[in-house]
Amino acid sequence: KQTQLFDAMITVLGQQRPKEHQTAPLVTRHVLSELKRQEMCLLLAEDNPVNRKLAITLLARMGYSVDAVEDGQQAVDAVQKRSYNLILMDVQMPEMDGFEATRHIRALPGKISRIPIVAMTAHAMKGDRERCLAAGMDDYVSKPFEPKELAEVIQRWTEQTPAEPPDPEASAAPAAPPDSPFRVDLALPRFGDDYGFFLEMLGEFVAHLPDRVTALKAALAGGDAYTLARHGHNLKGVAANFSALQLTELALSLEMLGKEAQLDQAATLVEAIEAEIARVCAAYESLKAAPVPA
């Protein structure tokens, strides 16, 4: 491409002349993309701390610099203070959601309004893409993240060669028992097949689970269907990262009941979620104690 040729010429002309008996480094389009990623900065808007840390780590491993905020209003404020190459925008956030934040950014003056915005949605449903585009977003990526898909969507809107997820440094995962609440084999690719990274993030997830149970019970006791649906949505999205299939399904069902304000059926689901969370915590302790195969 013309832009790649131009960048290659500028990079070569900007290199220091090699010393005697030394060879100048070869400039390829992949080298150019790596240099470009180092110069770029992405903005991540994600309210869940586990999802936020996972996304930051994956993006950093791909070579990107990332600023992270927790809601839509913070995203609107951030783009007015610093220049970003792309925004990864969670759709459902407290205070101001991703749709409203996008509309605010598109209304800002100058080039700020044209920053590519990629929606992040858990369990993308029919009509989600159209709703994202109608709000002014450019594309969307489904959660839980697949590193290759995430790299490709960023490449699509920043015109560069996709970043290759790094090779894992950790050893293979131990075999999970047949009654495990996780499908480690399905989850590992989302963590770059790095079992140590998977276990670290699973620990972060488990540490937040008692607070999630408390929040669910408080929303149920207060008859707050909206908050119950939001907590269900949030739990569903994070549990899916780890392929905690039963917990993901239970959280999805709770989200649907909350949206339909069917609180009479929600109490049973909250009890089931609490029991499944206990299984998840116990399974994590077992995984943590299990020897990792060489």
C-alpha positions as CSV (number, residue, x, y, z in Angstrom):
1,K,0.0,0.0,0.0
2,Q,1.1,3.6,-0.6
3,T,0.9,4.4,3.1
4,Q,3.1,1.3,4.0
5,L,5.7,2.3,1.3
6,F,5.8,5.9,2.6
7,D,6.2,4.7,6.2
8,A,8.9,2.3,5.2
9,M,10.9,5.0,3.4
10,I,10.5,7.4,6.3
11,T,11.6,4.7,8.8
12,V,14.7,3.7,6.7
13,L,15.7,7.3,6.1
14,G,15.4,8.0,9.8
15,Q,17.7,5.1,10.9
16,Q,21.2,5.7,12.0
17,R,23.8,4.7,9.5
18,P,25.1,1.2,10.6
19,K,28.6,1.0,11.8
20,E,31.3,-0.8,9.8
21,H,30.6,-4.6,9.5
22,Q,27.1,-4.1,10.8
23,T,23.8,-4.5,8.8
24,A,20.9,-2.2,9.1
25,P,17.8,-3.9,10.4
26,L,15.3,-5.0,7.8
27,V,12.1,-2.9,7.7
28,T,9.0,-5.0,6.9
29,R,5.3,-4.2,7.1
30,H,5.2,-6.2,10.3
31,V,8.1,-4.1,11.8
32,L,6.2,-1.0,10.7
33,S,3.0,-2.2,12.4
34,E,4.9,-3.0,15.6
35,L,6.4,0.5,15.6
36,K,3.0,2.0,14.9
37,R,1.4,0.0,17.8
38,Q,4.0,1.4,20.2
39,E,3.0,4.9,19.2
40,M,-0.7,4.3,19.5
41,C,-2.9,4.6,22.5
42,L,-6.3,3.0,23.0
43,L,-9.1,4.0,25.4
44,L,-10.9,1.1,27.1
45,A,-14.3,1.9,28.8
46,E,-15.2,-1.1,30.9
47,D,-16.9,-1.1,34.4
48,N,-16.1,-4.6,35.5
49,P,-12.6,-4.8,37.1
50,V,-11.9,-8.4,36.0
51,N,-12.9,-7.7,32.4
52,R,-10.9,-4.5,32.5
53,K,-7.7,-6.1,33.7
54,L,-8.0,-8.9,31.3
55,A,-8.5,-6.6,28.3
56,I,-5.6,-4.3,29.4
57,T,-3.3,-7.3,29.8
58,L,-4.2,-8.8,26.4
59,L,-3.8,-5.4,24.6
60,A,-0.5,-4.7,26.4
61,R,0.8,-8.1,25.2
62,M,-0.1,-7.2,21.7
63,G,2.0,-4.0,22.1
64,Y,-0.6,-1.4,22.7
65,S,-0.7,1.4,25.2
66,V,-4.0,1.5,27.0
67,D,-5.9,4.0,29.2
68,A,-8.9,2.5,31.0
69,V,-12.0,4.2,32.4
70,E,-15.0,2.8,34.3
71,D,-18.0,4.4,32.7
72,G,-19.2,6.4,29.7
73,Q,-18.9,9.8,31.3
74,Q,-15.2,9.1,32.1
75,A,-14.7,8.1,28.5
76,V,-16.2,11.3,27.2
77,D,-14.0,13.3,29.6
78,A,-10.9,11.3,28.6
79,V,-11.1,11.9,24.8
80,Q,-11.1,15.7,25.5
81,K,-7.9,15.5,27.4
82,R,-5.8,13.1,25.3
83,S,-5.7,11.9,21.7
84,Y,-6.7,8.2,21.1
85,N,-6.5,6.1,18.0
86,L,-9.5,3.9,18.9
87,I,-12.0,3.4,21.7
88,L,-13.2,0.0,23.0
89,M,-16.5,0.8,24.5
90,D,-18.5,-1.5,26.8
91,V,-22.2,-1.2,26.0
92,Q,-23.7,-1.6,29.5
93,M,-22.1,0.6,32.2
94,P,-23.5,2.5,35.2
95,E,-23.8,6.3,35.2
96,M,-23.6,6.6,31.4
97,D,-23.8,3.6,29.0
98,G,-21.8,3.0,25.9
99,F,-24.5,4.2,23.5
100,E,-25.0,7.5,25.2
101,A,-21.2,8.0,25.6
102,T,-20.8,7.4,21.9
103,R,-23.5,10.0,21.0
104,H,-21.7,12.5,23.2
105,I,-18.3,11.8,21.6
106,R,-19.8,12.1,18.1
107,A,-21.2,15.5,19.0
108,L,-17.7,16.9,20.1
109,P,-16.0,19.3,17.7
110,G,-13.1,18.5,15.4
111,K,-11.3,15.2,14.9
112,I,-12.3,13.9,18.4
113,S,-15.8,13.1,17.0
114,R,-14.3,10.8,14.4
115,I,-12.3,8.5,16.7
116,P,-13.2,4.9,15.7
117,I,-15.4,3.3,18.4
118,V,-15.7,-0.4,18.8
119,A,-18.6,-1.7,21.0
120,M,-18.0,-4.6,23.4
121,T,-21.1,-6.7,24.0
122,A,-21.6,-9.9,26.0
123,H,-23.7,-12.5,24.1
124,A,-24.3,-10.4,21.0
125,M,-28.0,-10.7,20.0
126,K,-29.9,-10.0,16.9
127,G,-30.1,-6.3,16.2
128,D,-27.1,-5.4,18.4
129,R,-25.0,-4.5,15.4
130,E,-27.7,-2.2,14.0
131,R,-28.2,-0.6,17.4
132,C,-24.4,0.0,17.8
133,L,-24.2,1.6,14.3
134,A,-27.2,3.7,14.9
135,A,-25.6,5.1,18.0
136,G,-22.5,6.1,16.0
137,M,-20.2,3.2,16.7
138,D,-18.1,1.7,13.9
139,D,-18.0,-2.0,14.8
140,Y,-18.4,-4.4,17.7
141,V,-16.6,-7.3,19.3
142,S,-18.3,-10.0,21.4
143,K,-17.4,-10.8,25.0
144,P,-15.7,-12.9,26.1
145,F,-12.8,-11.8,24.0
146,E,-11.0,-14.0,21.6
147,P,-7.5,-12.5,21.3
148,K,-7.4,-13.0,17.5
149,E,-10.8,-11.4,16.9
150,L,-9.8,-8.5,19.2
151,A,-6.5,-8.0,17.2
152,E,-8.3,-8.1,13.9
153,V,-11.0,-5.6,14.8
154,I,-8.4,-3.1,16.0
155,Q,-6.4,-3.6,12.8
156,R,-9.5,-3.0,10.7
157,W,-9.9,0.5,12.2
158,T,-6.3,1.5,12.5
159,E,-5.1,0.2,9.1
160,Q,-2.2,-1.9,10.3
161,T,-1.1,-5.5,10.2
162,P,-2.9,-7.4,13.0
163,A,-1.0,-7.9,16.2
164,E,-0.1,-11.6,16.8
165,P,-1.0,-12.7,20.4
166,P,2.2,-13.7,22.1
167,D,3.2,-17.3,22.5
168,P,2.4,-18.6,26.0
169,E,5.2,-18.8,28.5
170,A,3.4,-21.0,31.0
171,S,3.1,-24.8,31.0
172,A,-0.1,-26.7,30.1
173,A,-3.1,-26.8,32.3
174,P,-3.8,-29.8,34.6
175,A,-6.8,-31.9,33.7
176,A,-10.0,-30.6,35.2
177,P,-12.3,-33.1,36.9
178,P,-15.4,-34.1,35.0
179,D,-17.7,-32.2,37.4
180,S,-15.7,-29.0,37.2
181,P,-17.8,-25.8,36.8
182,F,-15.2,-24.6,34.3
183,R,-14.2,-25.7,30.8
184,V,-10.6,-24.8,31.1
185,D,-9.9,-26.2,27.6
186,L,-12.4,-23.7,26.1
187,A,-11.3,-20.8,28.2
188,L,-7.5,-21.0,27.8
189,P,-7.3,-19.6,24.2
190,R,-8.9,-16.4,25.6
191,F,-5.8,-16.1,27.8
192,G,-3.3,-16.8,25.1
193,D,-3.1,-20.4,26.2
194,D,-1.2,-19.2,29.2
195,Y,-2.5,-21.2,32.2
196,G,-0.7,-19.1,34.7
197,F,-2.5,-16.0,33.4
198,F,-5.8,-17.8,33.4
199,L,-5.3,-18.9,37.0
200,E,-4.3,-15.3,38.0
201,M,-7.4,-13.8,36.4
202,L,-9.6,-16.6,37.8
203,G,-8.4,-15.6,41.3
204,E,-9.4,-12.0,40.6
205,F,-12.9,-13.2,39.5
206,V,-13.3,-15.5,42.6
207,A,-12.2,-12.6,44.9
208,H,-15.2,-10.5,43.7
209,L,-17.8,-13.2,43.9
210,P,-18.9,-12.7,47.6
211,D,-19.6,-9.0,46.8
212,R,-21.7,-10.1,43.8
213,V,-23.9,-12.4,45.9
214,T,-24.4,-9.5,48.4
215,A,-25.4,-7.2,45.6
216,L,-27.8,-9.6,44.0
217,K,-29.5,-10.2,47.4
218,A,-29.8,-6.5,48.1
219,A,-31.3,-5.8,44.6
220,L,-33.8,-8.7,45.1
221,A,-34.8,-7.5,48.6
222,G,-35.3,-4.0,47.4
223,G,-37.4,-5.2,44.4
224,D,-35.0,-3.4,42.1
225,A,-35.5,-5.3,38.8
226,Y,-33.2,-2.9,36.8
227,T,-30.2,-3.4,39.1
228,L,-30.8,-7.1,39.3
229,A,-30.7,-7.3,35.5
230,R,-27.5,-5.2,35.4
231,H,-25.8,-7.4,38.0
232,G,-26.9,-10.5,36.1
233,H,-25.6,-9.1,32.8
234,N,-22.2,-8.2,34.5
235,L,-21.8,-11.6,36.1
236,K,-22.7,-13.4,32.9
237,G,-20.1,-11.5,30.9
238,V,-17.3,-12.2,33.4
239,A,-18.2,-15.9,34.0
240,A,-18.1,-16.5,30.3
241,N,-14.4,-15.5,30.1
242,F,-13.6,-18.6,32.2
243,S,-16.2,-20.9,30.5
244,A,-18.0,-21.3,33.8
245,L,-20.9,-22.5,31.7
246,Q,-23.6,-23.2,34.3
247,L,-22.9,-19.9,36.1
248,T,-23.1,-18.0,32.8
249,E,-26.5,-19.6,32.0
250,L,-27.9,-18.8,35.4
251,A,-26.7,-15.2,35.2
252,L,-28.2,-14.8,31.8
253,S,-31.6,-16.2,33.0
254,L,-31.5,-13.7,35.9
255,E,-30.7,-10.9,33.5
256,M,-33.7,-11.8,31.4
257,L,-36.0,-12.0,34.4
258,G,-34.8,-8.6,35.7
259,K,-35.5,-7.0,32.3
260,E,-39.0,-8.5,32.3
261,A,-39.5,-7.5,36.0
262,Q,-40.4,-11.1,37.0
263,L,-39.0,-10.9,40.5
264,D,-41.2,-13.6,41.9
265,Q,-39.1,-16.1,40.0
266,A,-35.8,-14.4,40.6
267,A,-35.4,-15.5,44.2
268,T,-34.9,-19.2,43.2
269,L,-32.4,-18.1,40.6
270,V,-30.4,-16.1,43.1
271,E,-30.2,-19.1,45.4
272,A,-29.0,-21.3,42.4
273,I,-26.4,-18.7,41.5
274,E,-25.1,-18.6,45.1
275,A,-24.8,-22.4,45.2
276,E,-23.0,-22.4,41.8
277,I,-20.6,-19.6,43.0
278,A,-19.7,-21.9,46.0
279,R,-18.8,-24.6,43.5
280,V,-16.8,-22.2,41.5
281,C,-14.8,-21.0,44.5
282,A,-14.1,-24.6,45.6
283,A,-13.0,-25.6,42.1
284,Y,-10.6,-22.6,42.0
285,E,-9.0,-23.7,45.3
286,S,-8.6,-27.2,43.8
287,L,-7.0,-25.8,40.6
288,K,-4.7,-23.6,42.5
289,A,-3.5,-26.5,44.6
290,A,-3.1,-28.9,41.7
291,P,0.4,-29.5,40.4
292,V,0.9,-28.1,36.9
293,P,2.2,-30.7,34.3
294,A,5.7,-30.0,33.1
